[in-house]
């Protein structure tokens, strides 16, 4: 009876130890903890692409936490993270999902930030998803049709270019053009060699002319400056004269001076026309009398 009781006690102790050992191993593997040395952060992602519960949370590449919960909320994915209290996150901290290795494992990478303003752990943060190999392959698969058509177009272009380059007539024309270009270059070199001395003289004359022009400018700088000033004065006087002429013309048009009043006075114009008409009649009468009997003048001359 006693031996049976001892066996039951041993079995109970082994069961308790095994359970505690299992919980310890599970907590170590999944980073579970019954203490409060971790902080909870919620991050919203557009896509988590294979992120699972218990995956690593790394800060600058060092594992400092794990993923606690993943749920879909209003078309987005809300991920709960636990990070050790010793990690200080700033307001500009960033959260991104990336690959651990080529086998497709995922992790949440955290960049602490540098703003010196503490992060508000009660607010939901916004994370981003870094494209991994499966995502890139899916993108390439969606572009398969475009890639195939582009390759066909490239083949057609290369075939046409090959036919164009292997055309005998084209090759012959290119050779003839190159030969002609060589002849032109040879003639140009010959002309340069034959006129080398003349070119040197022309260069020297240009240099001398430039020096003389500089010397002339330096010697006559004051005269040129004064001439320019005088020219500016003349231009200024001309502008003043034109301004006065324009003012006089406007005054004449607006009848503000005697000339304007005379030119635009209708009565004066009518009187002048009448006077000219009468003078014309008198002139004709005098000419008629001179041509016929002459002019009879009755005059009494009184002598003193």
Residue, then its C-alpha position, 0 to 999 in steps of 0.5 A: x500500500x505504501x509502495x503504491x502511494x509512493x509511486x503515485x506521488x512520484x508520478x504526480x511530481x514528474x507530471x508537475x515537473x514535466x508540465x513546468x518544463x514544457x511551459x518553460x520550453x514553450x515560453x522560451x520558444x515563443x518568447x512568452x513571459x508572465x512578467x510585465x517587462x514588455x510593452x504592447x504596440x499595435x501596428x496597422x499594415x496593408x498586407x502582412x504576406x505570411x506573418x504568423x503568431x510568435x514571429x520575431x520582432x527585431x530592433x535594428x536586426x536584434x530580436x527584442x520581441x515577438x508577434x502576439x496577435x494578428x487580426x483583420x480590421x476594416x480591410x487592413x491588418x492589425x498586428x499586436x507586437x510585444x517589445x522589451x521595456x528596455x527598448x526606447x522608441x521615438x515618435x518617428x519610429x518605423x515598422x516594416x515586415x521583411x523576410x528572415x531568409x530565402x525560405x520565406x520566414x517573416x519578421x517585423x523590423x523596427x527602427x527606433x527613430x531619432x526625434x527625441x520625442x517618446x512614442x505614444x504606445x496607446x496609438x496605433x502605428x502605421x507599418x509598411x510591407x517590404x516586397x519579398x521574393x514571392x511578391x516579386x515573383x507574383x509581380x513578374x507573373x502578372x507581367x508575363x504577357x507584357x514581357x512575352x510581347x516585348x521579347x517578340x518585338x525585340x526579336x522582330x527588331x533584331x531580325x530587321x536590323x540583321x537584314x539591314x546590316x547584311x545588305x550588300x548594297x548598304x555595305x558597299x554604300x557605307x564603304x564608298x562613303x568612308x572612302x570619300x570621307x578619307x579623301x576629304x580629310x586628306x585634302x583638308x590636311x593637305x590644305x592646312x599643311x600648305x597654308x600653315x604659314x598663312x594661318x600663323x600670320x592670320x593668327x598673329x594679325x588677329x592677336x595684334x589687332x586685338x592688342x591695338x584695339x585694347x590699346x586704343x580703348x585704354x588711351x581713349x577711355x576718357x574721350x569715349x566716356x565723355x562722348x557717351x555722356x554727351x550723346x546721352x545728353x543729346x538723347x535726353x534733349x531730343x526726348x524733351x523736344x519730342x515731349x514738347x512737340x507732342x504737348x504742342x500738337x495735343x494743345x493744338x488738337x484740343x484748341x488750347x492755343x491760338x493756332x488750334x483755335x484758328x485751324x479748328x474755327x469754322x467761322x474763320x474758315x468760312x470767312x477765309x473761303x469767302x475772302x479768297x472767292x471775292x479776291x478771285x473775282x476781283x482778279x478776274x475783273x482786273x485782268x478782263x479790263x486790262x485785256x480790253x480797254x484798260x483800267x480807268x482810274x479817276x483820281x484827283x491829285x492835289x498839289x500843295 
